[in-house]
């Protein structure tokens, strides 16, 4: 289980996840035995307010989001780690050519990668740009719903796991940002504020054992023009190394907690670039709303 937030706004989509992974032995038996998860969230006792006992140790850090730049698609997941990577491996060879293709083949691929007896609950979220509809789209597919795609419409809200901690000192600010962010206003700051909220709640032992949150928040932006990603530090210990398919990558933070070191596939985004991106996204959202 992990932090996941997706926003499909008029004109663009965002997908955020943290980078923390627990060791395979860290997940508790009661967590792995959970039978269902829906696109609306995990079972009630996985939400803030249900202490999970001791916090599972973080084993390493790596990106959790699968980018498909050529299709302008990003895919995230929350739940069983084995299912996450197994179905993404199958997707690579599925010959998909669009976000609609991914939605069509994902149920079968996910069902093949997941089994109730051998895996914990899992939810996948895919966001991308649709050339067919000329706008961003999102889909959530959850084991508790048989991996039937649930469509995320532009401006409809946010798909997330877990729910934010309502007793967090900054929760009122987060709640105020919620609806405007769904419409494209302040979406990037909203993702960062949500990530910080969940990271603080996790550090306080608010989630079941086996869930880990921390390190960096990777936020992927999908527009008609392509895919970009930005990285920011979450509360807690900041890692100096990210694991990747090409080996360990050394990373460092620059001003305003943005990831400045460019290595492998990481994209360098400084505060000025991020502010410019936020302004561009707002302009896209307003243009899409004006045209509707």
PyMOL commands that set and color helices and strands:
alter all, ss='L'
color gray80, all
select helices_A, chain A and resi 29-32+44-46+69-71+81-92+99-113+143-145+171-182+187-203+255-257+271-291
alter helices_A, ss='H'
color red, helices_A
select strands_A, chain A and resi 4-9+12-18+20-22+37-38+41-42+58-61+66-68+73-79+122-130+135-142+150-152+158-161+216-223+226-233+241-242+249-250
alter strands_A, ss='S'
color yellow, strands_A
deselect
rebuild
show_as cartoon
